[in-house]
């Protein structure tokens, strides 16, 4: 009972309160100290309005193109990932932005069935309690975007010497391109592979255009649901 009450209260609190520190930030700092290194932690929370809308479009294009429509889990992407694993023996990520946000804010990075179970639980909670705008705001502020760098404002300042609000479209795509492995891939020093990924994301961004408001998301989801009901009839 304590677990359920405390976790629900935490999710409700984070609907309104900025997330200044996450378990991943603490773990990375402990790892740095363990290696005898200086602590590297660059993080500066800013509201979603202070981040270029193009960055939200870029991460949707790169990480979760059905973000606006699903309820936290993209079952179509999961099915495709399972098929690819069965046919080619290759594991492809199918985590949504909502799942990544739940993991970043409430859990630890090491993969296990236990953590996956908690991830499902927290993903369900944030989808029920937060709206898509808040999920994106927390995601863009808390996700790891470089070695000791967390969030859009920190990476914009350190890698491009500008606030997140004034990032260009190509810079947004470049940041999104690093997200599968931001420790190895550096948006300040892009490799040929990273530039290739940037080009792909820019192409995908041309189909999405903008990250809508909460009202627009709800309207779009209702239209999709209506179409599905009509098809069934």
C-alpha positions as CSV (number, residue, x, y, z in Angstrom):
1,X,0.0,0.0,0.0
2,X,2.9,2.4,0.8
3,X,4.5,1.6,-2.5
4,X,1.4,2.4,-4.5
5,X,0.5,5.6,-2.6
6,X,4.1,6.9,-2.6
7,X,4.6,6.3,-6.4
8,X,1.3,7.8,-7.3
9,X,2.1,10.9,-5.2
10,X,5.5,11.1,-6.8
11,X,4.0,11.0,-10.3
12,X,1.4,13.6,-9.3
13,X,4.1,15.9,-7.9
14,X,6.2,15.7,-11.0
15,X,3.3,16.8,-13.1
16,X,3.9,20.2,-11.6
17,X,7.4,20.2,-10.1
18,X,10.6,20.3,-12.3
19,X,12.7,17.2,-12.2
20,X,16.1,18.5,-11.1
21,X,17.8,15.1,-10.5
22,X,17.2,11.6,-11.7
23,X,18.5,8.2,-10.6
24,X,20.6,8.0,-13.8
25,X,22.4,11.3,-12.9
26,X,23.2,9.9,-9.5
27,X,24.4,6.6,-10.9
28,X,26.7,8.3,-13.5
29,X,28.2,10.5,-10.7
30,X,28.9,7.5,-8.6
31,X,30.5,5.8,-11.6
32,X,32.7,8.8,-12.2
33,X,33.9,8.9,-8.6
34,X,34.5,5.1,-8.7
35,X,36.8,5.7,-11.7
36,X,38.6,8.5,-9.8
37,X,37.2,11.2,-12.1
38,X,35.8,14.6,-11.4
39,X,32.0,14.7,-11.2
40,X,30.5,15.8,-14.5
41,X,26.9,16.9,-14.2
42,X,25.5,19.6,-16.5
43,X,21.7,20.0,-16.2
44,X,19.4,23.1,-16.3
45,X,15.7,22.7,-16.3
46,X,13.7,24.9,-18.6
47,X,10.0,24.9,-19.5
48,X,8.9,23.4,-22.8
49,X,8.3,26.8,-24.3
50,X,12.0,27.6,-23.9
51,X,13.0,24.6,-26.1
52,X,12.7,24.9,-29.9
53,X,9.7,22.9,-31.0
54,X,11.9,21.3,-33.7
55,X,13.7,19.3,-31.0
56,X,10.4,17.7,-29.9
57,X,9.7,16.9,-33.6
58,X,13.3,15.5,-34.0
59,X,13.0,13.1,-31.1
60,X,9.6,12.0,-32.2
61,X,10.9,11.4,-35.7
62,X,13.9,9.5,-34.3
63,X,12.6,7.7,-31.3
64,X,8.8,7.3,-31.3
65,X,6.7,8.4,-34.4
66,X,3.4,7.3,-32.8
67,X,4.1,9.3,-29.6
68,X,1.0,11.5,-30.0
69,X,-1.3,8.5,-30.6
70,X,-0.4,5.7,-28.3
71,X,-1.1,5.3,-24.5
72,X,2.5,4.7,-23.6
73,X,3.2,1.5,-25.5
74,X,3.6,1.1,-29.3
75,X,2.5,-2.5,-29.8
76,X,3.1,-2.2,-33.6
77,X,6.7,-1.3,-32.9
78,X,7.0,-4.1,-30.4
79,X,5.7,-6.6,-32.8
80,X,8.1,-5.5,-35.5
81,X,11.0,-5.7,-33.1
82,X,10.1,-9.3,-32.1
83,X,9.8,-10.2,-35.8
84,X,13.2,-8.8,-36.5
85,X,14.7,-10.6,-33.6
86,X,13.2,-13.9,-34.8
87,X,14.2,-13.5,-38.4
88,X,17.6,-11.8,-38.1
89,X,18.6,-12.5,-34.5
90,X,19.0,-8.7,-34.0
91,X,17.4,-6.8,-31.1
92,X,15.8,-3.5,-32.1
93,X,14.6,-1.0,-29.5
94,X,10.9,-0.5,-29.3
95,X,10.6,1.7,-26.2
96,X,8.4,4.8,-26.5
97,X,9.3,8.3,-25.3
98,X,6.8,7.7,-22.4
99,X,8.7,4.5,-21.4
100,X,12.1,6.2,-21.7
101,X,10.7,9.1,-19.5
102,X,9.5,6.7,-16.9
103,X,12.8,4.9,-16.8
104,X,14.9,8.1,-16.7
105,X,12.9,9.8,-13.9
106,X,12.0,6.9,-11.6
107,X,14.2,3.9,-12.4
108,X,17.8,2.7,-13.0
109,X,19.4,2.1,-16.5
110,X,20.4,-1.6,-16.1
111,X,18.0,-3.8,-18.1
112,X,16.2,-6.6,-16.4
113,X,12.7,-8.1,-16.2
114,X,12.2,-6.5,-12.8
115,X,13.0,-3.1,-14.1
116,X,10.9,-3.6,-17.2
117,X,8.0,-4.5,-14.9
118,X,8.4,-1.2,-13.0
119,X,8.8,0.6,-16.3
120,X,5.4,-0.6,-17.5
121,X,3.9,0.5,-14.2
122,X,5.4,4.0,-14.2
123,X,4.6,4.4,-17.9
124,X,1.0,3.6,-17.2
125,X,0.9,6.1,-14.4
126,X,2.5,9.1,-16.3
127,X,0.2,8.4,-19.3
128,X,-2.8,8.6,-17.0
129,X,-1.7,11.6,-14.9
130,X,0.4,13.7,-17.2
131,X,-0.5,14.9,-20.7
132,X,1.8,14.5,-23.8
133,X,3.1,18.0,-23.4
134,X,4.3,17.3,-19.8
135,X,5.8,13.9,-20.8
136,X,7.8,15.7,-23.6
137,X,8.9,18.5,-21.3
138,X,10.2,16.0,-18.7
139,X,11.8,13.9,-21.4
140,X,13.7,16.8,-23.1
141,X,14.9,18.0,-19.7
142,X,16.0,14.8,-18.2
143,X,17.3,12.6,-20.9
144,X,21.1,12.0,-21.2
145,X,22.4,14.0,-24.2
146,X,26.2,13.6,-23.7
147,X,28.9,12.6,-21.2
148,X,27.6,14.3,-18.0
149,X,25.1,16.3,-20.0
150,X,21.3,16.1,-19.3
151,X,18.6,17.9,-21.0
152,X,18.1,20.2,-24.0
153,X,19.3,23.4,-22.4
154,X,22.6,21.9,-21.2
155,X,23.5,20.3,-24.5
156,X,22.5,23.5,-26.4
157,X,24.7,25.6,-24.3
158,X,27.7,23.3,-24.2
159,X,27.7,21.9,-27.7
160,X,26.3,24.8,-29.7
161,X,26.8,27.9,-27.4
162,X,23.2,28.9,-27.6
163,X,20.0,28.4,-25.6
164,X,17.7,25.5,-26.5
165,X,15.1,27.9,-27.8
166,X,17.3,29.1,-30.7
167,X,18.6,25.7,-31.8
168,X,18.4,25.2,-35.5
169,X,16.5,22.4,-37.2
170,X,19.7,20.6,-38.2
171,X,21.1,20.9,-34.7
172,X,17.9,19.5,-33.2
173,X,18.2,16.5,-35.6
174,X,21.9,16.1,-34.7
175,X,21.0,16.0,-31.0
176,X,18.2,13.4,-31.6
177,X,20.7,11.3,-33.7
178,X,22.9,10.8,-30.6
179,X,20.1,9.5,-28.3
180,X,20.6,5.8,-28.9
181,X,24.1,6.2,-27.3
182,X,24.9,9.8,-26.2
183,X,28.1,8.7,-24.4
184,X,29.7,7.4,-27.6
185,X,28.1,9.8,-30.1
186,X,28.9,13.5,-29.6
187,X,26.6,16.1,-31.3
188,X,29.5,18.7,-31.0
189,X,31.8,16.4,-33.0
190,X,29.6,14.4,-35.4
191,X,31.0,11.4,-37.2
192,X,30.0,10.4,-40.8
193,X,27.5,7.9,-39.2
194,X,26.0,10.6,-37.1
195,X,25.6,13.0,-40.0
196,X,23.9,10.2,-42.0
197,X,21.5,9.7,-39.1
198,X,20.9,13.4,-38.9
199,X,19.9,13.4,-42.6
200,X,17.4,10.6,-42.1
201,X,15.9,12.4,-39.1
202,X,15.6,15.7,-41.0
203,X,13.7,13.8,-43.8
204,X,11.3,12.3,-41.2
205,X,10.8,15.7,-39.6
206,X,9.5,17.1,-42.9
207,X,6.4,14.7,-42.5
208,X,5.7,15.7,-38.9
209,X,6.3,19.5,-39.0
210,X,5.4,20.5,-35.4
211,X,4.7,19.1,-32.0
212,X,1.1,20.0,-31.3
213,X,-0.6,21.4,-28.1
214,X,-2.4,19.1,-25.7
215,X,-5.7,20.1,-27.2
216,X,-4.5,19.3,-30.7
217,X,-3.2,15.9,-29.6
218,X,-6.6,15.0,-28.0
219,X,-8.4,16.1,-31.1
220,X,-6.1,14.0,-33.3
221,X,-6.5,11.0,-31.1
222,X,-10.3,11.3,-31.2
223,X,-10.3,11.5,-35.0
224,X,-8.1,8.3,-35.2
225,X,-10.5,6.5,-32.7
226,X,-13.5,7.6,-34.7
227,X,-11.9,6.3,-38.0
228,X,-11.2,2.9,-36.3
229,X,-14.7,2.6,-35.0
230,X,-16.1,3.4,-38.5
231,X,-13.9,0.7,-40.0
232,X,-15.1,-1.9,-37.5
233,X,-18.7,-1.0,-38.4
